[in-house]
Amino acid sequence: SWFPIFDDQTSLTIADISIDPNDSNIIYAGTGDPNISGYPGIGDGIYKSIDGGLNWEHSGLSETRIISKIAISPSNSSIIYAGAMGLPFEKNNDRGLYKSVDGGENWEQVLMVSDSAGIIDLVVNPENPDIVYAASWNRIRNNKQSTAIGQNASIYKTTDGGSNWEKLEGGLPQIPLSRVGICMSGTNFNTLFALYIGDDFNIHKVFKTTDGGNNWSEIADKEDFDS
């Protein structure tokens, strides 16, 4: 059985839901449509519940308009990262990766890739919240322009909580592509997988690293999925 818990809020488009791994009553909901289709739902930031979703309070980042992903540090629930795609109708600086160190009370933009590219996916090392991987995507969508391919189809890594970032190469594509997705092994945090969408909007290639992103090897391409 199901019952609605968010219908009274200003924005009903939900991009991501993240539950505090140390307290299941604490829930964060990111608003907006991360797929950014022809008629994307526009959000107004992040909402937080401390009673399992019965009540919600706005937790900031209204200006980012579309929250793509929320990641809470398992080792410190006060540390939260949020990926944002920004308002898709125009180029703007309200995109990138944001960080809170006080449970969502305040946010700081720690990664800004470009005014046409936001952060579409991210993962945080469960043992060390200073190690974060973030994937960027060029996306502009209005009644005159639809950009979904760009040079910023990339993965970035920080080992100091966002103060410094490295654009990962080591076998990853360095050409204009579309959306990028990343995930981390649940048992070996140096093992990650990356999925790249090509300029034809089909799967381009899948890559794997076993050394924390220094080196990547191709493990599948479009033909593997077509077969």
C-alpha positions as CSV (number, residue, x, y, z in Angstrom):
1,S,0.0,0.0,0.0
2,W,1.2,3.5,-0.8
3,F,0.2,7.0,0.3
4,P,1.5,10.5,-0.9
5,I,3.9,12.4,1.3
6,F,5.0,15.3,-0.9
7,D,1.9,16.6,-2.6
8,D,1.7,19.8,-0.6
9,Q,5.1,21.1,-1.7
10,T,5.8,23.8,-4.3
11,S,7.5,21.5,-6.7
12,L,6.3,18.0,-7.3
13,T,8.9,16.9,-9.9
14,I,11.4,14.7,-8.0
15,A,14.8,14.0,-9.4
16,D,16.4,12.1,-6.6
17,I,15.7,10.8,-3.1
18,S,18.5,10.1,-0.6
19,I,18.0,8.5,2.9
20,D,20.5,9.2,5.6
21,P,22.4,5.9,6.0
22,N,22.7,6.5,9.8
23,D,19.1,7.6,10.4
24,S,16.3,6.4,8.1
25,N,13.9,9.1,9.3
26,I,16.1,11.8,7.6
27,I,15.3,12.1,3.9
28,Y,16.4,14.5,1.3
29,A,14.4,15.1,-1.9
30,G,15.9,16.9,-4.9
31,T,13.4,18.6,-7.3
32,G,13.4,19.1,-11.0
33,D,13.6,16.8,-14.1
34,P,17.2,15.6,-14.6
35,N,16.3,14.1,-18.0
36,I,15.5,17.6,-19.3
37,S,13.2,16.6,-22.1
38,G,11.2,18.9,-24.3
39,Y,9.0,20.1,-21.4
40,P,11.2,19.6,-18.4
41,G,9.8,20.0,-14.9
42,I,11.6,22.8,-13.1
43,G,12.4,22.4,-9.4
44,D,13.2,24.7,-6.5
45,G,16.0,22.9,-4.8
46,I,16.2,20.4,-2.0
47,Y,13.7,19.4,0.7
48,K,14.5,17.7,4.0
49,S,12.4,15.5,6.3
50,I,13.4,14.4,9.7
51,D,10.3,12.3,10.4
52,G,10.3,9.8,7.6
53,G,8.6,12.0,5.1
54,L,5.6,13.1,7.1
55,N,6.8,16.7,7.2
56,W,9.2,18.6,4.9
57,E,11.2,21.8,5.0
58,H,12.9,23.5,2.2
59,S,16.7,23.0,2.4
60,G,18.0,25.5,-0.1
61,L,19.5,25.5,-3.6
62,S,16.4,27.0,-5.2
63,E,18.4,28.8,-7.9
64,T,19.8,25.5,-9.2
65,R,16.4,24.6,-10.5
66,I,17.2,20.9,-11.3
67,I,18.9,18.7,-8.7
68,S,20.2,15.6,-10.4
69,K,21.7,13.6,-7.5
70,I,22.1,13.8,-3.7
71,A,24.8,11.8,-1.9
72,I,25.1,11.6,1.9
73,S,28.4,10.6,3.5
74,P,27.9,7.3,5.5
75,S,30.7,8.3,7.8
76,N,29.4,11.8,8.5
77,S,25.7,12.5,7.9
78,S,26.3,16.2,8.1
79,I,28.3,16.1,4.8
80,I,26.1,16.1,1.7
81,Y,26.8,16.6,-1.9
82,A,24.2,17.7,-4.5
83,G,24.6,17.7,-8.3
84,A,22.8,20.4,-10.2
85,M,22.0,20.9,-13.9
86,G,20.8,24.5,-13.4
87,L,17.9,26.2,-15.3
88,P,18.0,24.4,-18.7
89,F,16.6,27.3,-20.7
90,E,19.7,29.4,-20.7
91,K,23.4,29.4,-19.9
92,N,23.9,30.2,-16.2
93,N,26.4,29.7,-13.3
94,D,23.9,28.0,-11.0
95,R,25.1,24.6,-12.1
96,G,27.7,22.1,-10.8
97,L,28.3,20.4,-7.5
98,Y,27.3,21.8,-4.2
99,K,28.4,20.7,-0.7
100,S,26.9,21.1,2.7
101,V,28.7,20.3,6.0
102,D,25.8,21.1,8.3
103,G,23.1,18.7,7.1
104,G,21.7,20.9,4.4
105,E,21.5,24.2,6.3
106,N,24.1,25.9,4.1
107,W,25.5,25.0,0.7
108,E,28.7,25.9,-1.2
109,Q,29.4,25.4,-4.9
110,V,32.6,23.4,-5.0
111,L,32.7,22.5,-8.7
112,M,31.6,24.6,-11.7
113,V,32.4,23.1,-15.1
114,S,30.8,25.6,-17.5
115,D,27.7,27.7,-17.9
116,S,26.2,25.1,-20.2
117,A,27.2,22.0,-18.3
118,G,25.9,20.7,-15.0
119,I,26.6,17.7,-12.8
120,I,24.3,14.8,-13.8
121,D,25.7,12.1,-11.5
122,L,28.0,11.6,-8.5
123,V,29.4,9.1,-6.1
124,V,31.0,9.5,-2.7
125,N,33.5,7.1,-1.2
126,P,31.7,5.6,1.8
127,E,34.9,5.5,3.9
128,N,36.2,8.9,3.0
129,P,33.7,11.7,2.2
130,D,36.5,13.9,0.8
131,I,36.8,11.5,-2.2
132,V,34.0,12.4,-4.7
133,Y,33.5,11.6,-8.4
134,A,31.2,13.9,-10.4
135,A,30.0,13.5,-14.0
136,S,29.2,16.6,-16.1
137,W,26.8,17.0,-19.0
138,N,26.2,19.8,-21.5
139,R,22.5,20.5,-21.6
140,I,20.6,23.5,-22.9
141,R,16.9,23.2,-23.8
142,N,14.6,26.0,-24.9
143,N,12.3,26.8,-27.8
144,K,15.2,27.6,-30.1
145,Q,18.0,25.4,-28.9
146,S,18.5,21.8,-27.8
147,T,22.1,21.0,-26.8
148,A,22.8,17.6,-25.3
149,I,26.3,16.9,-26.7
150,G,29.4,18.7,-25.7
151,Q,33.1,18.7,-24.8
152,N,32.2,18.6,-21.1
153,A,31.1,15.0,-21.1
154,S,33.6,14.2,-18.4
155,I,34.3,12.8,-14.9
156,Y,36.0,14.8,-12.2
157,K,37.5,13.6,-9.0
158,T,38.4,15.4,-5.7
159,T,40.3,13.9,-2.8
160,D,40.0,16.9,-0.5
161,G,36.3,17.5,-0.3
162,G,36.0,19.7,-3.3
163,S,38.8,22.2,-2.9
164,N,40.7,20.8,-5.8
165,W,39.5,18.7,-8.8
166,E,41.1,16.6,-11.4
167,K,39.5,15.8,-14.8
168,L,39.9,12.1,-15.2
169,E,41.5,10.8,-18.5
170,G,43.5,7.6,-18.4
171,G,41.5,5.9,-21.1
172,L,38.2,7.8,-20.8
173,P,36.8,9.6,-24.0
174,Q,38.0,13.1,-24.5
175,I,35.6,14.0,-27.3
176,P,32.2,15.6,-27.5
177,L,29.6,13.1,-26.1
178,S,26.3,13.2,-24.3
179,R,25.2,12.1,-20.8
180,V,27.6,10.3,-18.4
181,G,26.7,7.9,-15.6
182,I,29.0,6.6,-12.8
183,C,28.7,4.0,-10.1
184,M,31.1,2.6,-7.4
185,S,31.5,-1.0,-6.3
186,G,30.0,-1.7,-2.9
187,T,33.0,-3.8,-1.8
188,N,36.0,-2.2,-3.4
189,F,35.8,1.6,-3.4
190,N,38.6,2.0,-6.0
191,T,36.5,0.1,-8.5
192,L,34.1,2.3,-10.5
193,F,32.1,2.0,-13.7
194,A,31.3,4.8,-16.2
195,L,28.7,4.8,-18.9
196,Y,29.0,7.3,-21.8
197,I,26.1,8.1,-24.2
198,G,27.3,8.9,-27.7
199,D,26.5,11.7,-30.1
200,D,23.8,9.5,-31.6
201,F,22.1,9.3,-28.2
202,N,22.8,5.6,-28.0
203,I,25.2,3.9,-25.6
204,H,28.7,4.8,-26.6
205,K,30.9,2.7,-24.3
206,V,31.2,1.4,-20.7
207,F,34.5,1.8,-18.8
208,K,35.9,0.3,-15.6
209,T,38.7,1.4,-13.2
210,T,40.2,-0.5,-10.4
211,D,42.6,2.1,-9.2
212,G,40.3,5.0,-8.2
213,G,40.0,6.5,-11.6
214,N,43.7,6.8,-12.7
215,N,43.3,4.2,-15.4
216,W,40.2,3.0,-17.3
217,S,39.6,0.1,-19.6
218,E,36.7,-0.4,-22.0
219,I,34.5,-3.3,-21.0
220,A,31.5,-2.8,-23.4
221,D,30.5,-0.8,-26.4
222,K,27.3,-0.2,-28.5
223,E,27.5,-3.5,-30.3
224,D,27.5,-5.4,-27.0
225,F,24.2,-3.9,-26.1
226,D,22.7,-4.2,-29.6
227,S,23.5,-7.9,-29.6
